[in-house]
Amino acid sequence: MSLRILHFSDVHLPFPPGSFRTPGILHPKRLVALVNFYLRRGSKYARALQKLNGLNEFLRREPVDYLLFTGDTLNFGLEREFTGAAPRLAETLALARRGALAVPGNHDLYTQDSLGLHRRHFAPLVRSDLPETAAETGFPLVRWMGDEAVAIAFNTSRPNFNFWNSSGRVPAVELDALRALLDRPDIAARRHVFLMTHYPFDESGFFHGLRNARALLRVLHGRGNLVLLHGHNHRPYTYFLPESATPLYCAGSLSKEGAESFWLFDLFGGALNPRRGVWRNARFTLAD
């Protein structure tokens, strides 16, 4: 049986009118980010909505079975961003023929108030096939994908008060839940276990990476059926984890000007057959 799975990330949709009419914009982290956005970052994502619509057009032209999204729909985690983006993200995820999974990015959980907004607007968009295995955080989420594959989404994003801190962390309870899931016979027996999260699995930078990357890698060590998917870094790449046969794929950013990308996997038995999506002539297509 063959499956088509598409992995995308880091859309950073434009904020709708009136987004900044809230006391939440006065949070120090948001104020610094707002200056950075207008001076440098904003121009790179000015056409983000066009790129998301371009992905929708690609999915109608090239249907996929499952969509796996690794976060950063927003820029500042403000309420009007959530209310504007939720129906757009729902439209995209609904284009998967058999199901989708999604995790938040650090920009979606930008400050503490964004946590509740995410639970209200984004969390209802995806459901787990094994809800009883989630920790009290609501993760990990599980999606069975045919008889030989499964996707597991766990959250590495968190609010950080200090504007210079963009680091992530896997909560200890999620690490324990992830270990228990990977040890389940019905998951360990699958040919492909897609693990998806926002932050890179093996980048442990103190202010921008995953603080407990080593603990996560210890949980993953020695498992031969894993495929690792993440976003956060706005350039697409793939490599094998050091001293292992575990492939890792960063989707990059769907919308960053000049670097638009996603990964498409065609599964045939034990083969992954990855191909990268690129933006050419105002539409998404597959790289040669």
Backbone as CSV, one residue per row, in Angstrom:
resi,resn,N_x,N_y,N_z,CA_x,CA_y,CA_z,C_x,C_y,C_z
1,MET,0.836,-1.192,0.000,0.000,0.000,0.000,0.877,1.251,0.000
2,SER,0.545,2.234,-0.840,1.319,3.470,-0.915,0.605,4.587,-0.164
3,LEU,1.396,5.526,0.355,0.867,6.687,1.061,1.620,7.928,0.604
4,ARG,0.916,9.048,0.597,1.547,10.353,0.345,1.382,11.198,1.595
5,ILE,2.513,11.695,2.099,2.538,12.480,3.331,3.285,13.774,3.051
6,LEU,2.675,14.907,3.400,3.317,16.201,3.168,3.592,16.879,4.501
7,HIS,4.822,17.354,4.653,5.276,18.031,5.864,5.588,19.490,5.524
8,PHE,4.923,20.433,6.236,5.221,21.852,6.029,5.316,22.557,7.373
9,SER,5.827,23.780,7.353,6.109,24.464,8.618,6.261,25.965,8.400
10,ASP,6.225,26.721,9.515,6.626,28.133,9.582,5.987,28.979,8.482
11,VAL,4.672,29.148,8.588,3.925,29.931,7.606,3.999,31.424,7.920
12,HIS,3.872,31.807,9.181,3.951,33.201,9.625,2.997,34.095,8.832
13,LEU,1.707,33.810,8.978,0.688,34.572,8.257,0.683,36.040,8.681
14,PRO,0.351,36.948,7.759,0.249,38.370,8.123,-0.813,38.571,9.199
15,PHE,-0.578,39.521,10.093,-1.554,39.778,11.139,-2.696,40.606,10.559
16,PRO,-3.942,40.282,10.932,-5.097,41.000,10.399,-5.203,42.395,10.987
17,PRO,-5.993,43.281,10.353,-6.178,44.640,10.895,-6.709,44.596,12.323
18,GLY,-6.190,45.493,13.140,-6.636,45.584,14.523,-5.939,44.650,15.478
19,SER,-4.979,43.877,14.994,-4.299,42.904,15.859,-3.612,43.559,17.047
20,PHE,-3.118,44.790,16.850,-2.325,45.424,17.898,-3.167,46.251,18.860
21,ARG,-4.496,46.251,18.683,-5.374,46.999,19.594,-5.673,46.144,20.824
22,THR,-4.646,45.869,21.578,-4.766,45.047,22.768,-3.605,45.365,23.704
23,PRO,-3.818,45.356,25.014,-2.707,45.586,25.940,-1.596,44.548,25.792
24,GLY,-1.925,43.376,25.215,-0.915,42.338,25.064,0.263,42.745,24.208
25,ILE,0.073,43.740,23.339,1.173,44.167,22.475,2.273,44.858,23.275
26,LEU,1.953,45.279,24.525,2.937,45.978,25.352,3.884,45.032,26.065
27,HIS,3.688,43.729,25.899,4.638,42.774,26.467,6.029,43.060,25.888
28,PRO,7.078,43.129,26.731,8.422,43.482,26.220,8.873,42.608,25.049
29,LYS,8.575,41.329,25.094,9.001,40.441,24.016,8.322,40.834,22.697
30,ARG,7.029,41.184,22.780,6.316,41.560,21.564,6.787,42.917,21.036
31,LEU,7.084,43.850,21.921,7.539,45.173,21.471,8.847,45.067,20.695
32,VAL,9.781,44.285,21.214,11.053,44.096,20.517,10.818,43.372,19.193
33,ALA,9.953,42.350,19.202,9.662,41.607,17.983,8.991,42.486,16.944
34,LEU,8.152,43.411,17.392,7.460,44.300,16.470,8.445,45.210,15.746
35,VAL,9.409,45.752,16.480,10.446,46.574,15.844,11.230,45.740,14.836
36,ASN,11.624,44.543,15.234,12.365,43.657,14.337,11.546,43.316,13.095
37,PHE,10.243,43.114,13.284,9.376,42.750,12.170,9.350,43.872,11.129
38,TYR,9.186,45.098,11.570,9.081,46.203,10.626,10.419,46.592,10.016
39,LEU,11.510,46.379,10.725,12.820,46.744,10.198,13.431,45.668,9.310
40,ARG,13.130,44.396,9.589,13.871,43.345,8.897,13.005,42.161,8.480
41,ARG,12.235,41.613,9.396,11.602,40.320,9.173,10.357,40.383,8.291
42,GLY,9.569,41.439,8.442,8.261,41.480,7.810,8.279,41.333,6.304
43,SER,9.239,41.945,5.642,9.270,41.895,4.175,9.483,40.478,3.649
44,LYS,10.103,39.629,4.455,10.377,38.259,4.004,9.121,37.397,3.989
45,TYR,8.068,37.829,4.711,6.852,37.021,4.827,5.613,37.793,4.380
46,ALA,5.825,38.857,3.616,4.714,39.713,3.195,3.694,38.951,2.358
47,ARG,4.122,37.924,1.646,3.210,37.169,0.772,2.901,35.782,1.361
48,ALA,2.919,35.678,2.685,2.706,34.377,3.321,1.326,33.805,3.004
49,LEU,0.304,34.640,2.974,-1.033,34.140,2.668,-1.100,33.602,1.244
50,GLN,-0.430,34.270,0.321,-0.381,33.763,-1.056,0.283,32.390,-1.103
51,LYS,1.327,32.187,-0.303,2.019,30.896,-0.303,1.145,29.805,0.311
52,LEU,0.387,30.136,1.372,-0.520,29.141,1.948,-1.616,28.784,0.947
53,ASN,-2.144,29.785,0.246,-3.117,29.495,-0.807,-2.483,28.667,-1.916
54,GLY,-1.197,28.918,-2.175,-0.490,28.116,-3.169,-0.346,26.666,-2.742
55,LEU,-0.128,26.435,-1.440,-0.101,25.061,-0.938,-1.466,24.407,-1.115
56,ASN,-2.540,25.153,-0.811,-3.884,24.605,-1.005,-4.107,24.199,-2.463
57,GLU,-3.649,25.035,-3.368,-3.803,24.719,-4.790,-3.005,23.477,-5.155
58,PHE,-1.794,23.346,-4.604,-0.983,22.157,-4.851,-1.689,20.907,-4.343
59,LEU,-2.293,21.003,-3.155,-2.957,19.841,-2.556,-4.198,19.433,-3.352
60,ARG,-4.856,20.374,-3.982,-5.992,20.017,-4.834,-5.514,19.383,-6.133
61,ARG,-4.349,19.812,-6.575,-3.779,19.275,-7.814,-3.055,17.964,-7.595
62,GLU,-2.395,17.850,-6.430,-1.601,16.667,-6.092,-2.055,16.169,-4.718
63,PRO,-3.174,15.478,-4.622,-3.738,15.109,-3.314,-2.771,14.267,-2.484
64,VAL,-2.820,14.497,-1.168,-2.000,13.716,-0.243,-2.919,13.050,0.776
65,ASP,-2.420,11.988,1.377,-3.201,11.273,2.387,-3.145,11.959,3.741
66,TYR,-1.947,12.452,4.122,-1.777,13.042,5.449,-0.954,14.324,5.354
67,LEU,-1.329,15.304,6.184,-0.580,16.542,6.330,-0.004,16.615,7.735
68,LEU,1.293,16.939,7.833,1.977,17.066,9.114,2.567,18.473,9.178
69,PHE,2.077,19.278,10.124,2.452,20.690,10.229,3.196,20.924,11.540
70,THR,4.402,21.507,11.446,5.247,21.646,12.633,5.330,23.076,13.149
71,GLY,4.267,23.846,12.980,4.099,25.061,13.763,4.587,26.364,13.171
72,ASP,4.336,27.420,13.931,4.554,28.823,13.581,3.618,29.266,12.457
73,THR,2.331,29.268,12.780,1.337,29.870,11.897,1.378,31.382,12.011
74,LEU,1.721,31.888,13.202,1.583,33.303,13.538,2.942,33.988,13.672
75,ASN,2.884,35.254,14.115,4.092,36.026,14.382,4.230,36.425,15.850
76,PHE,3.102,36.884,16.469,3.168,37.424,17.820,2.260,36.709,18.817
77,GLY,1.449,35.768,18.367,0.560,35.047,19.266,-0.553,35.893,19.855
78,LEU,-1.030,36.910,19.093,-2.108,37.778,19.543,-3.474,37.180,19.195
79,GLU,-4.504,37.615,19.935,-5.814,36.985,19.764,-6.349,37.136,18.341
80,ARG,-6.238,38.318,17.757,-6.773,38.486,16.402,-5.968,37.704,15.376
81,GLU,-4.719,37.443,15.673,-3.967,36.539,14.794,-4.575,35.141,14.844
82,PHE,-4.876,34.671,16.042,-5.460,33.337,16.176,-6.813,33.254,15.477
83,THR,-7.679,34.249,15.711,-9.014,34.181,15.119,-8.964,34.289,13.603
84,GLY,-7.995,35.030,13.071,-7.867,35.129,11.618,-7.227,33.910,10.995
85,ALA,-6.262,33.303,11.699,-5.491,32.200,11.119,-6.155,30.845,11.279
86,ALA,-6.939,30.662,12.348,-7.517,29.340,12.613,-8.334,28.800,11.443
87,PRO,-9.255,29.575,10.843,-9.999,29.018,9.707,-9.130,28.758,8.488
88,ARG,-8.081,29.540,8.307,-7.185,29.304,7.168,-6.388,28.022,7.356
89,LEU,-5.882,27.812,8.575,-5.154,26.574,8.844,-6.086,25.378,8.752
90,ALA,-7.317,25.531,9.257,-8.292,24.437,9.179,-8.589,24.072,7.728
91,GLU,-8.701,25.074,6.860,-8.960,24.806,5.441,-7.842,23.972,4.830
92,THR,-6.602,24.320,5.150,-5.463,23.583,4.601,-5.428,22.153,5.138
93,LEU,-5.546,21.991,6.455,-5.466,20.653,7.037,-6.589,19.754,6.532
94,ALA,-7.735,20.338,6.227,-8.871,19.552,5.748,-8.650,19.005,4.335
95,LEU,-7.642,19.493,3.642,-7.369,19.011,2.285,-6.649,17.660,2.281
96,ALA,-6.154,17.215,3.426,-5.589,15.863,3.518,-6.720,14.851,3.405
97,ARG,-6.533,13.824,2.601,-7.604,12.873,2.350,-7.927,12.013,3.562
98,ARG,-6.919,11.770,4.431,-7.148,10.817,5.509,-6.850,11.363,6.897
99,GLY,-6.238,12.524,7.006,-6.019,13.080,8.335,-4.807,13.997,8.400
100,ALA,-4.666,14.689,9.526,-3.578,15.646,9.712,-3.194,15.698,11.181
101,LEU,-1.967,16.159,11.435,-1.501,16.467,12.785,-0.775,17.803,12.743
102,ALA,-0.795,18.513,13.869,-0.117,19.801,13.947,0.378,20.033,15.368
103,VAL,1.487,20.747,15.481,2.014,21.180,16.775,2.247,22.683,16.717
104,PRO,2.238,23.358,17.868,2.516,24.801,17.864,3.997,25.083,17.689
105,GLY,4.285,26.271,17.159,5.645,26.777,17.126,5.848,27.818,18.205
106,ASN,7.069,28.288,18.363,7.344,29.264,19.420,6.612,30.583,19.189
107,HIS,6.350,30.958,17.940,5.606,32.188,17.678,4.113,32.020,17.969
108,ASP,3.621,30.802,17.941,2.229,30.550,18.310,2.041,30.610,19.823
109,LEU,3.068,30.239,20.564,3.033,30.282,22.034,3.972,31.380,22.533
110,TYR,3.857,32.545,21.937,4.855,33.591,22.109,4.965,34.078,23.551
111,THR,3.822,34.258,24.205,3.797,34.683,25.599,2.781,33.818,26.346
112,GLN,2.712,34.002,27.655,1.866,33.132,28.459,0.397,33.184,28.039
113,ASP,-0.096,34.359,27.646,-1.495,34.456,27.251,-1.783,33.715,25.954
114,SER,-0.759,33.447,25.148,-0.950,32.719,23.897,-1.307,31.257,24.138
115,LEU,-0.947,30.714,25.297,-1.252,29.311,25.590,-2.755,29.047,25.548
116,GLY,-3.512,29.882,26.252,-4.954,29.708,26.267,-5.573,29.940,24.899
117,LEU,-5.051,30.911,24.161,-5.564,31.185,22.814,-5.311,30.007,21.892
118,HIS,-4.149,29.376,22.014,-3.856,28.206,21.183,-4.812,27.066,21.508
119,ARG,-5.041,26.822,22.785,-5.952,25.736,23.184,-7.365,25.987,22.660
120,ARG,-7.765,27.265,22.608,-9.115,27.593,22.175,-9.284,27.534,20.660
121,HIS,-8.280,28.022,19.914,-8.457,28.194,18.476,-7.776,27.113,17.624
122,PHE,-6.598,26.642,18.039,-5.840,25.722,17.201,-5.962,24.266,17.629
123,ALA,-5.930,24.016,18.941,-5.952,22.627,19.415,-7.160,21.847,18.898
124,PRO,-8.361,22.437,18.784,-9.496,21.656,18.280,-9.371,21.226,16.814
125,LEU,-8.380,21.755,16.101,-8.253,21.424,14.682,-7.725,20.008,14.455
126,VAL,-7.078,19.411,15.455,-6.525,18.063,15.299,-6.884,17.223,16.522
127,ARG,-7.125,15.961,16.295,-7.437,15.026,17.363,-6.471,13.850,17.309
128,SER,-6.209,13.256,18.460,-5.321,12.106,18.530,-6.115,10.820,18.377
129,ASP,-5.510,9.847,17.696,-6.115,8.517,17.612,-5.921,7.721,18.888
130,LEU,-5.038,8.196,19.775,-4.824,7.560,21.076,-4.843,8.634,22.162
131,PRO,-5.988,9.274,22.387,-6.022,10.384,23.350,-5.636,9.975,24.762
132,GLU,-5.821,8.703,25.091,-5.516,8.243,26.445,-4.019,8.207,26.731
133,THR,-3.179,8.298,25.709,-1.727,8.241,25.909,-1.097,9.624,26.077
134,ALA,-1.884,10.684,25.945,-1.338,12.036,26.074,-1.077,12.372,27.539
135,ALA,-0.050,13.188,27.762,0.206,13.712,29.111,-0.782,14.837,29.403
136,GLU,-0.691,15.404,30.614,-1.615,16.478,30.969,-1.429,17.722,30.112
137,THR,-0.334,17.810,29.387,-0.109,18.925,28.465,-0.952,18.816,27.201
138,GLY,-1.555,17.650,26.956,-2.318,17.435,25.733,-1.538,16.740,24.636
139,PHE,-0.249,16.569,24.830,0.626,15.885,23.884,1.276,14.691,24.582
140,PRO,1.775,13.714,23.826,1.826,13.583,22.367,0.463,13.243,21.744
141,LEU,0.342,13.593,20.453,-0.787,13.217,19.624,-0.352,12.095,18.683
142,VAL,-1.278,11.229,18.338,-0.960,10.073,17.494,-1.918,10.026,16.316
143,ARG,-1.384,9.750,15.132,-2.213,9.520,13.955,-1.730,8.249,13.249
144,TRP,-2.578,7.212,13.252,-2.261,6.012,12.480,-2.300,6.355,10.999
145,MET,-1.309,5.892,10.254,-1.243,6.173,8.822,-1.092,4.845,8.083
146,GLY,-2.215,4.236,7.739,-2.171,2.935,7.096,-1.690,1.858,8.052
147,ASP,-1.255,0.757,7.469,-0.835,-0.389,8.274,0.636,-0.344,8.677
148,GLU,1.435,0.519,8.017,2.872,0.455,8.236,3.486,1.756,8.733
149,ALA,2.678,2.786,8.952,3.230,4.070,9.387,2.355,4.672,10.478
150,VAL,2.956,5.561,11.263,2.242,6.290,12.302,2.971,7.621,12.495
151,ALA,2.231,8.657,12.833,2.819,9.948,13.169,2.563,10.250,14.635
152,ILE,3.585,10.753,15.311,3.485,11.141,16.717,3.971,12.583,16.832
153,ALA,3.118,13.458,17.341,3.450,14.873,17.493,3.626,15.194,18.971
154,PHE,4.761,15.792,19.326,4.967,16.254,20.693,5.421,17.709,20.656
155,ASN,5.197,18.422,21.744,5.389,19.868,21.744,6.711,20.256,22.394
156,THR,7.484,21.071,21.697,8.733,21.593,22.252,8.686,23.106,22.454
157,SER,7.591,23.759,22.066,7.486,25.215,22.169,6.924,25.618,23.524
158,ARG,7.260,26.825,23.948,6.824,27.323,25.253,6.964,28.839,25.269
159,PRO,6.190,29.524,26.102,6.386,30.969,26.242,7.721,31.266,26.923
160,ASN,8.395,32.309,26.467,9.617,32.792,27.106,9.459,34.292,27.338
161,PHE,9.598,34.726,28.568,9.370,36.148,28.872,10.451,37.028,28.242
162,ASN,11.717,36.658,28.392,12.811,37.497,27.920,12.875,37.503,26.400
163,PHE,13.008,38.683,25.809,12.955,38.798,24.353,14.131,38.107,23.674
164,TRP,15.242,37.915,24.381,16.396,37.279,23.762,16.331,35.748,23.837
165,ASN,15.329,35.214,24.506,15.245,33.772,24.704,14.166,33.177,23.799
166,SER,14.572,32.374,22.833,13.635,31.673,21.943,13.824,30.166,22.040
167,SER,14.282,29.693,23.180,14.585,28.271,23.316,13.321,27.459,23.547
168,GLY,13.422,26.158,23.276,12.329,25.229,23.515,12.732,24.141,24.490
169,ARG,11.745,23.341,24.885,11.999,22.240,25.814,10.875,21.223,25.681
170,VAL,11.229,19.931,25.766,10.215,18.896,25.851,9.862,18.730,27.323
171,PRO,8.602,18.949,27.718,8.250,18.717,29.127,8.565,17.283,29.534
172,ALA,8.991,17.115,30.770,9.380,15.786,31.250,8.242,14.780,31.104
173,VAL,7.000,15.215,31.363,5.878,14.285,31.252,5.657,13.850,29.803
174,GLU,5.976,14.731,28.847,5.851,14.348,27.442,6.972,13.401,27.013
175,LEU,8.160,13.600,27.567,9.244,12.656,27.292,8.872,11.261,27.763
176,ASP,8.306,11.182,28.950,7.889,9.878,29.478,6.778,9.272,28.613
177,ALA,5.816,10.103,28.206,4.721,9.605,27.371,5.234,9.177,26.004
178,LEU,6.201,9.918,25.460,6.775,9.562,24.167,7.509,8.232,24.259
179,ARG,8.289,8.037,25.321,8.997,6.766,25.511,8.013,5.600,25.571
180,ALA,6.931,5.788,26.317,5.929,4.729,26.435,5.273,4.428,25.086
181,LEU,5.016,5.450,24.292,4.426,5.238,22.965,5.376,4.457,22.061
182,LEU,6.636,4.855,22.050,7.606,4.193,21.174,7.844,2.739,21.581
183,ASP,7.579,2.409,22.851,7.734,1.040,23.327,6.506,0.177,23.064
184,ARG,5.409,0.780,22.677,4.194,-0.003,22.401,4.445,-0.958,21.231
185,PRO,4.061,-2.219,21.334,4.294,-3.168,20.247,3.662,-2.752,18.930
186,ASP,2.459,-2.131,18.972,1.800,-1.767,17.724,2.444,-0.560,17.059
187,ILE,3.290,0.183,17.777,4.054,1.278,17.182,5.462,0.810,16.832
188,ALA,6.086,0.053,17.722,7.437,-0.448,17.445,7.473,-1.327,16.204
189,ALA,6.356,-1.956,15.859,6.316,-2.855,14.708,6.125,-2.112,13.383
190,ARG,5.810,-0.825,13.419,5.581,-0.078,12.180,6.906,0.184,11.463
191,ARG,6.840,0.174,10.128,8.059,0.445,9.359,8.513,1.890,9.508
192,HIS,7.538,2.805,9.594,7.871,4.234,9.647,7.125,4.877,10.807
193,VAL,7.882,5.464,11.730,7.303,6.234,12.825,7.773,7.679,12.637
194,PHE,6.863,8.539,12.178,7.177,9.944,11.952,7.015,10.700,13.268
195,LEU,8.129,11.202,13.800,8.095,12.033,14.998,8.180,13.486,14.562
196,MET,7.227,14.300,14.999,7.164,15.680,14.544,7.069,16.640,15.721
197,THR,7.831,17.716,15.641,7.813,18.772,16.639,8.346,20.032,15.987
198,HIS,8.320,21.157,16.704,8.744,22.407,16.078,10.262,22.578,16.089
199,TYR,10.888,22.404,17.242,12.321,22.671,17.359,13.149,21.517,16.788
200,PRO,14.346,21.819,16.279,15.244,20.752,15.822,15.557,19.779,16.966
201,PHE,15.633,18.506,16.628,15.826,17.455,17.628,17.208,17.513,18.280
202,ASP,18.200,17.959,17.545,19.578,17.819,18.035,20.325,19.144,18.110
203,GLU,19.618,20.269,18.123,20.254,21.564,18.307,19.932,22.065,19.709
204,SER,20.939,22.124,20.559,20.714,22.406,21.978,21.163,23.810,22.372
205,GLY,21.176,24.761,21.427,21.566,26.124,21.757,20.734,26.694,22.891
206,PHE,21.368,27.428,23.795,20.710,27.835,25.027,19.597,28.844,24.785
207,PHE,19.744,29.731,23.781,18.750,30.777,23.564,17.883,30.545,22.336
208,HIS,18.218,29.589,21.491,17.417,29.401,20.274,17.100,27.935,19.993
209,GLY,17.809,27.012,20.630,17.626,25.598,20.347,16.761,24.902,21.375
210,LEU,16.901,23.595,21.418,16.125,22.748,22.316,16.955,22.470,23.564
211,ARG,16.506,22.990,24.707,17.310,22.935,25.924,17.639,21.502,26.341
212,ASN,16.679,20.580,26.212,16.936,19.202,26.644,17.012,18.249,25.451
213,ALA,17.720,18.693,24.422,17.887,17.864,23.228,18.561,16.534,23.554
214,ARG,19.522,16.539,24.446,20.234,15.294,24.776,19.293,14.287,25.414
215,ALA,18.426,14.745,26.295,17.466,13.834,26.921,16.517,13.254,25.875
216,LEU,16.095,14.075,24.928,15.231,13.583,23.854,15.957,12.540,23.013
217,LEU,17.186,12.805,22.640,17.929,11.865,21.801,18.174,10.542,22.526
218,ARG,18.297,10.585,23.850,18.442,9.325,24.598,17.173,8.477,24.483
219,VAL,16.011,9.121,24.485,14.752,8.394,24.320,14.674,7.764,22.928
220,LEU,15.236,8.437,21.920,15.141,7.965,20.537,16.234,6.966,20.172
221,HIS,17.282,6.897,20.964,18.451,6.097,20.600,18.099,4.620,20.403
222,GLY,18.650,4.046,19.329,18.520,2.623,19.077,17.234,2.188,18.429
223,ARG,16.375,3.125,18.074,15.112,2.771,17.422,15.285,2.944,15.914
224,GLY,15.054,1.880,15.183,15.423,1.878,13.775,14.336,2.275,12.808
225,ASN,13.149,2.659,13.300,12.052,2.947,12.374,11.612,4.408,12.400
226,LEU,12.455,5.304,12.909,12.064,6.691,13.093,12.376,7.553,11.879
227,VAL,11.494,8.538,11.645,11.713,9.615,10.686,11.406,10.905,11.437
228,LEU,12.374,11.811,11.545,12.232,13.001,12.372,11.887,14.211,11.508
229,LEU,10.839,14.937,11.898,10.374,16.110,11.160,10.318,17.312,12.093
230,HIS,10.824,18.453,11.636,10.734,19.667,12.447,10.743,20.901,11.546
231,GLY,10.540,22.049,12.178,10.604,23.340,11.497,11.591,24.238,12.212
232,HIS,11.166,25.497,12.514,11.916,26.477,13.298,13.054,27.116,12.507
233,ASN,13.904,26.333,11.894,14.944,26.871,11.026,14.351,27.092,9.637
234,HIS,14.485,28.280,9.111,13.774,28.659,7.891,14.538,28.321,6.626
235,ARG,15.157,27.163,6.635,15.808,26.650,5.431,15.586,25.141,5.416
236,PRO,15.273,24.572,4.264,15.033,23.127,4.209,16.347,22.351,4.155
237,TYR,16.389,21.213,4.837,17.560,20.348,4.765,17.189,18.960,5.250
238,THR,18.083,18.025,5.011,17.922,16.670,5.509,19.290,16.069,5.760
239,TYR,19.385,15.218,6.771,20.609,14.479,7.047,20.270,13.330,7.979
240,PHE,21.234,12.463,8.234,21.060,11.395,9.206,21.644,11.837,10.544
241,LEU,20.958,11.503,11.619,21.535,11.787,12.924,22.897,11.113,13.039
242,PRO,23.863,11.750,13.694,25.207,11.173,13.808,25.182,9.753,14.375
243,GLU,25.939,8.893,13.760,26.106,7.506,14.194,24.777,6.756,14.239
244,SER,23.912,7.055,13.279,22.637,6.348,13.215,22.140,6.353,11.779
245,ALA,21.091,5.589,11.537,20.434,5.587,10.231,19.098,6.307,10.301
246,THR,18.936,7.192,11.302,17.683,7.916,11.483,17.692,9.183,10.643
247,PRO,16.791,9.301,9.661,16.765,10.514,8.824,16.016,11.638,9.514
248,LEU,16.482,12.849,9.298,15.860,14.055,9.839,15.573,15.004,8.693
249,TYR,14.377,15.598,8.708,13.969,16.525,7.660,13.463,17.815,8.294
250,CYS,14.054,18.925,7.922,13.545,20.237,8.290,12.777,20.782,7.088
251,ALA,11.521,21.150,7.309,10.708,21.645,6.201,11.084,23.054,5.794
252,GLY,11.869,23.759,6.625,12.117,25.162,6.330,10.842,25.959,6.535
253,SER,10.665,27.008,5.760,9.479,27.853,5.854,8.672,27.763,4.572
254,LEU,7.371,27.585,4.722,6.500,27.554,3.546,6.485,28.893,2.831
255,SER,6.754,29.985,3.561,6.447,31.307,3.008,7.617,32.277,2.930
256,LYS,8.788,31.931,3.438,9.898,32.879,3.413,10.307,33.179,1.978
257,GLU,10.343,34.452,1.639,10.619,34.874,0.270,11.954,34.325,-0.218
258,GLY,11.904,33.578,-1.313,13.102,33.011,-1.913,13.532,31.678,-1.355
259,ALA,12.856,31.199,-0.300,13.242,29.918,0.307,12.023,29.052,0.610
260,GLU,10.912,29.270,-0.078,9.661,28.553,0.185,9.858,27.052,-0.041
261,SER,9.321,26.234,0.886,9.598,24.806,0.761,8.634,23.975,1.589
262,PHE,8.569,22.691,1.264,7.948,21.650,2.073,8.560,20.330,1.641
263,TRP,8.261,19.257,2.387,8.696,17.914,2.004,7.471,17.058,1.681
264,LEU,7.574,16.288,0.604,6.540,15.330,0.237,7.160,13.942,0.242
265,PHE,6.540,13.012,0.991,7.024,11.645,1.078,6.025,10.710,0.395
266,ASP,6.522,9.930,-0.549,5.736,8.859,-1.158,6.235,7.553,-0.570
267,LEU,5.401,6.910,0.222,5.785,5.668,0.887,5.345,4.474,0.057
268,PHE,6.315,3.647,-0.282,6.044,2.369,-0.940,6.764,1.298,-0.139
269,GLY,6.027,0.584,0.717,6.665,-0.421,1.550,7.686,0.231,2.465
270,GLY,8.941,-0.177,2.345,9.984,0.362,3.197,10.641,1.615,2.666
271,ALA,10.261,2.085,1.461,10.907,3.246,0.855,10.153,4.527,1.190
272,LEU,10.914,5.611,1.500,10.319,6.899,1.820,10.070,7.765,0.590
273,ASN,11.026,7.795,-0.318,10.951,8.591,-1.543,10.600,10.052,-1.260
274,PRO,11.486,10.790,-0.566,11.205,12.203,-0.268,11.471,13.095,-1.478
275,ARG,10.631,14.118,-1.644,10.837,15.153,-2.655,10.513,16.495,-2.017
276,ARG,11.209,17.520,-2.477,11.024,18.843,-1.877,10.119,19.696,-2.742
277,GLY,9.190,20.376,-2.091,8.344,21.336,-2.781,9.025,22.689,-2.854
278,VAL,8.916,23.355,-3.998,9.531,24.668,-4.209,8.507,25.595,-4.869
279,TRP,8.726,26.897,-4.715,7.839,27.927,-5.257,8.434,28.437,-6.573
280,ARG,7.732,28.168,-7.660,8.198,28.596,-8.986,7.026,29.165,-9.770
281,ASN,7.250,30.337,-10.358,6.225,30.952,-11.197,4.879,31.052,-10.475
282,ALA,4.954,31.528,-9.213,3.772,31.787,-8.401,2.932,30.555,-8.116
283,ARG,3.594,29.388,-8.023,2.891,28.184,-7.634,3.895,27.190,-7.043
284,PHE,3.386,26.270,-6.236,4.253,25.231,-5.698,4.322,24.067,-6.671
285,THR,5.527,23.537,-6.803,5.760,22.354,-7.612,6.841,21.533,-6.926
286,LEU,7.138,20.368,-7.456,8.163,19.512,-6.864,9.492,19.729,-7.563
287,ALA,10.563,19.805,-6.773,11.893,19.980,-7.338,12.258,18.795,-8.209
288,ASP,13.029,19.074,-9.247,13.458,18.001,-10.156,14.458,17.082,-9.444
